[in-house]
Amino acid sequence: MAFSVSDVIPFSQARANLSTLAEQVKAGAEKIVTKNGESYFAIIDAQRLDYYHQLERERIHLLLIDDAGKGLDDAASGRVKDARTALQAIKRRRLSDTIARIRRFAAASA
């Protein structure tokens, strides 16, 4: 949805005209409220917000299904690793990274 200049409102104006803004939003408008010249928050209809949340959940489900399909393809192609071995490698790598950060911090502090 494209925004027009009339959809961007300073905080002080929004506070003074909240009832009018609520009616405009209920009629389908979306408003961006600014504070100190920066976007601060948006005012949208509650049903539209629910719809946006539903779209986000559906997108997450599609991503999970896509990842599951990739995992099945990997398994069918023999591109698999033992879970315990993979987890141990991740833990070793994280420990190594943590030790390196501590050494860099110690050297910088000396």
Secondary structure as GFF3:
##gff-version 3
##sequence-region A 1 110
A	DSSP	three_ten_helix	5	7	.	.	.	ID=ss1
A	DSSP	beta_strand	8	10	.	.	.	ID=ss2
A	DSSP	alpha_helix	11	16	.	.	.	ID=ss3
A	DSSP	alpha_helix	18	26	.	.	.	ID=ss4
A	DSSP	beta_strand	31	35	.	.	.	ID=ss5
A	DSSP	beta_strand	38	43	.	.	.	ID=ss6
A	DSSP	alpha_helix	46	77	.	.	.	ID=ss7
A	DSSP	alpha_helix	83	109	.	.	.	ID=ss8
###
